[in-house]
Amino acid sequence: MKRINAKYVTASEAGDYYQVSFEEEWESLTNYFLIQWGFEFEDIVPDEPYIESDDLMFCGRPKFEKIEFNRNRFYLQLADEDKNELEINFDIPDKDYKEGKRILEIILSGYDFIKVD
C-alpha cells in the first residue's frame, strides 16, 4: 500500500475542469496524488476520472474498486489484479475539507461504491 501524509489538500474548479490534489510538500513531484475530471481537449470527453501520482501504479484512467474520503483520510483501491491501494492522511481546516469534498463528489458522481463523508 502506498501511503502519503499530505500537508496540502487543494481543490480547484475552472469551468468544466475539477481537481483535488494531495501533497506532502507544496508543488513537489514526490509523494503526491491528484484526481481530476474535465474536458482536456475539445473533441474528447473523458468518461472516467484521471489520476496522477509520483507512483506510476496510480496514473491514468484505471478502474476503481473502492474510494473513501472523510475528514482526515482519502483511500483508494484499484480494481486491478493486485488490488493496489493508496491511503492519504491529512489534517486540514474545515473550509478546505468542505471544498475538497464538494469537488470529489463532482468528480466521482455516477460511482455507486464511493463513500464520501
Short mmCIF file of the C-alpha atoms (twelve columns), coordinates in Angstrom:
data_MODEL
# 
_entry.id   MODEL 
# 
loop_
_atom_site.group_PDB 
_atom_site.id 
_atom_site.type_symbol 
_atom_site.label_atom_id 
_atom_site.label_alt_id 
_atom_site.label_comp_id 
_atom_site.label_asym_id 
_atom_site.label_seq_id 
_atom_site.Cartn_x 
_atom_site.Cartn_y 
_atom_site.Cartn_z 
_atom_site.pdbx_PDB_model_num 
ATOM 1   C CA . MET A 1   0.000   0.000  0.000   1 
ATOM 2   C CA . LYS A 2   1.256   3.450  -0.909  1 
ATOM 3   C CA . ARG A 3   0.868   5.980  1.909   1 
ATOM 4   C CA . ILE A 4   1.065   9.757  1.835   1 
ATOM 5   C CA . ASN A 5   0.871   12.144 4.776   1 
ATOM 6   C CA . ALA A 6   -0.409  15.218 2.992   1 
ATOM 7   C CA . LYS A 7   0.260   18.656 4.394   1 
ATOM 8   C CA . TYR A 8   -1.607  20.228 1.484   1 
ATOM 9   C CA . VAL A 9   -5.015  19.316 0.085   1 
ATOM 10  C CA . THR A 10  -6.104  21.587 -2.737  1 
ATOM 11  C CA . ALA A 11  -9.408  21.548 -4.599  1 
ATOM 12  C CA . SER A 12  -9.881  23.544 -7.778  1 
ATOM 13  C CA . GLU A 13  -12.562 24.177 -10.349 1 
ATOM 14  C CA . ALA A 14  -12.263 26.017 -13.646 1 
ATOM 15  C CA . GLY A 15  -15.231 25.744 -15.983 1 
ATOM 16  C CA . ASP A 16  -15.672 22.043 -16.706 1 
ATOM 17  C CA . TYR A 17  -12.398 21.067 -15.039 1 
ATOM 18  C CA . TYR A 18  -12.219 19.733 -11.466 1 
ATOM 19  C CA . GLN A 19  -9.212  18.577 -9.461  1 
ATOM 20  C CA . VAL A 20  -8.251  17.591 -5.927  1 
ATOM 21  C CA . SER A 21  -4.570  17.203 -5.108  1 
ATOM 22  C CA . PHE A 22  -2.798  15.849 -2.050  1 
ATOM 23  C CA . GLU A 23  0.853   16.768 -1.432  1 
ATOM 24  C CA . GLU A 24  3.401   16.197 1.312   1 
ATOM 25  C CA . GLU A 25  5.396   19.212 0.127   1 
ATOM 26  C CA . TRP A 26  3.988   22.199 -1.759  1 
ATOM 27  C CA . GLU A 27  4.180   21.686 -5.545  1 
ATOM 28  C CA . SER A 28  6.592   18.782 -5.207  1 
ATOM 29  C CA . LEU A 29  6.851   15.924 -7.678  1 
ATOM 30  C CA . THR A 30  7.348   13.386 -4.887  1 
ATOM 31  C CA . ASN A 31  4.724   11.960 -2.549  1 
ATOM 32  C CA . TYR A 32  1.722   13.476 -4.266  1 
ATOM 33  C CA . PHE A 33  -1.564  12.308 -5.736  1 
ATOM 34  C CA . LEU A 34  -4.247  14.075 -7.729  1 
ATOM 35  C CA . ILE A 35  -7.593  13.122 -9.158  1 
ATOM 36  C CA . GLN A 36  -9.239  15.186 -11.872 1 
ATOM 37  C CA . TRP A 37  -12.035 15.245 -14.371 1 
ATOM 38  C CA . GLY A 38  -12.654 17.626 -17.224 1 
ATOM 39  C CA . PHE A 39  -12.567 18.415 -20.879 1 
ATOM 40  C CA . GLU A 40  -8.859  18.334 -21.635 1 
ATOM 41  C CA . PHE A 41  -9.415  18.561 -25.370 1 
ATOM 42  C CA . GLU A 42  -12.457 19.917 -27.217 1 
ATOM 43  C CA . ASP A 43  -13.120 16.722 -29.174 1 
ATOM 44  C CA . ILE A 44  -12.568 14.258 -26.292 1 
ATOM 45  C CA . VAL A 45  -14.967 13.817 -23.391 1 
ATOM 46  C CA . PRO A 46  -13.353 11.601 -20.760 1 
ATOM 47  C CA . ASP A 47  -15.883 9.382  -19.059 1 
ATOM 48  C CA . GLU A 48  -13.670 8.460  -16.128 1 
ATOM 49  C CA . PRO A 49  -11.534 10.496 -13.730 1 
ATOM 50  C CA . TYR A 50  -7.833  10.787 -14.398 1 
ATOM 51  C CA . ILE A 51  -5.368  10.128 -11.573 1 
ATOM 52  C CA . GLU A 52  -1.718  11.071 -11.288 1 
ATOM 53  C CA . SER A 53  0.976   10.306 -8.743  1 
ATOM 54  C CA . ASP A 54  4.708   10.001 -8.356  1 
ATOM 55  C CA . ASP A 55  3.978   6.242  -8.367  1 
ATOM 56  C CA . LEU A 56  3.148   5.017  -11.888 1 
ATOM 57  C CA . MET A 57  0.774   2.445  -10.391 1 
ATOM 58  C CA . PHE A 58  -1.577  5.339  -9.665  1 
ATOM 59  C CA . CYS A 59  -1.557  7.138  -13.007 1 
ATOM 60  C CA . GLY A 60  -4.019  7.183  -15.877 1 
ATOM 61  C CA . ARG A 61  -7.693  6.192  -16.020 1 
ATOM 62  C CA . PRO A 62  -7.853  2.935  -14.058 1 
ATOM 63  C CA . LYS A 63  -10.959 1.165  -12.823 1 
ATOM 64  C CA . PHE A 64  -11.714 1.746  -9.156  1 
ATOM 65  C CA . GLU A 65  -12.749 -0.918 -6.662  1 
ATOM 66  C CA . LYS A 66  -13.292 1.367  -3.679  1 
ATOM 67  C CA . ILE A 67  -12.871 5.030  -2.745  1 
ATOM 68  C CA . GLU A 68  -13.395 6.615  0.653   1 
ATOM 69  C CA . PHE A 69  -12.998 10.242 1.690   1 
ATOM 70  C CA . ASN A 70  -13.596 11.531 5.185   1 
ATOM 71  C CA . ARG A 71  -12.408 14.301 7.452   1 
ATOM 72  C CA . ASN A 72  -8.814  13.049 7.714   1 
ATOM 73  C CA . ARG A 73  -8.352  10.328 5.110   1 
ATOM 74  C CA . PHE A 74  -8.592  9.529  1.409   1 
ATOM 75  C CA . TYR A 75  -8.457  5.843  0.475   1 
ATOM 76  C CA . LEU A 76  -8.384  4.322  -2.991  1 
ATOM 77  C CA . GLN A 77  -8.336  0.696  -4.084  1 
ATOM 78  C CA . LEU A 78  -7.878  -0.107 -7.748  1 
ATOM 79  C CA . ALA A 79  -9.837  -2.853 -9.493  1 
ATOM 80  C CA . ASP A 80  -6.635  -4.283 -10.938 1 
ATOM 81  C CA . GLU A 81  -5.276  -7.783 -10.466 1 
ATOM 82  C CA . ASP A 82  -3.264  -6.794 -7.370  1 
ATOM 83  C CA . LYS A 83  -5.983  -4.590 -5.804  1 
ATOM 84  C CA . ASN A 84  -3.379  -1.831 -5.332  1 
ATOM 85  C CA . GLU A 85  -4.174  0.574  -2.523  1 
ATOM 86  C CA . LEU A 86  -3.408  4.195  -1.721  1 
ATOM 87  C CA . GLU A 87  -4.011  5.826  1.658   1 
ATOM 88  C CA . ILE A 88  -3.611  9.541  2.238   1 
ATOM 89  C CA . ASN A 89  -3.851  11.029 5.727   1 
ATOM 90  C CA . PHE A 90  -4.228  14.758 6.285   1 
ATOM 91  C CA . ASP A 91  -5.276  17.381 8.822   1 
ATOM 92  C CA . ILE A 92  -6.706  20.441 7.093   1 
ATOM 93  C CA . PRO A 93  -9.062  23.303 8.009   1 
ATOM 94  C CA . ASP A 94  -12.819 22.664 7.728   1 
ATOM 95  C CA . LYS A 95  -13.116 25.103 4.817   1 
ATOM 96  C CA . ASP A 96  -10.544 23.174 2.762   1 
ATOM 97  C CA . TYR A 97  -12.145 19.832 3.668   1 
ATOM 98  C CA . LYS A 98  -15.610 21.004 2.596   1 
ATOM 99  C CA . GLU A 99  -14.301 22.278 -0.733  1 
ATOM 100 C CA . GLY A 100 -12.362 19.055 -1.343  1 
ATOM 101 C CA . LYS A 101 -15.463 17.034 -0.536  1 
ATOM 102 C CA . ARG A 102 -17.609 19.125 -2.898  1 
ATOM 103 C CA . ILE A 103 -15.168 18.730 -5.790  1 
ATOM 104 C CA . LEU A 104 -14.659 14.985 -5.176  1 
ATOM 105 C CA . GLU A 105 -18.432 14.472 -5.228  1 
ATOM 106 C CA . ILE A 106 -18.497 16.097 -8.684  1 
ATOM 107 C CA . ILE A 107 -15.506 14.110 -9.971  1 
ATOM 108 C CA . LEU A 108 -16.855 10.814 -8.649  1 
ATOM 109 C CA . SER A 109 -20.542 11.270 -9.417  1 
ATOM 110 C CA . GLY A 110 -22.014 8.180  -11.020 1 
ATOM 111 C CA . TYR A 111 -19.975 5.697  -8.984  1 
ATOM 112 C CA . ASP A 112 -22.122 3.739  -6.533  1 
ATOM 113 C CA . PHE A 113 -19.270 2.336  -4.403  1 
ATOM 114 C CA . ILE A 114 -17.870 5.685  -3.305  1 
ATOM 115 C CA . LYS A 115 -18.095 6.709  0.332   1 
ATOM 116 C CA . VAL A 116 -17.707 10.447 0.947   1 
ATOM 117 C CA . ASP A 117 -18.454 11.570 4.499   1 
# 
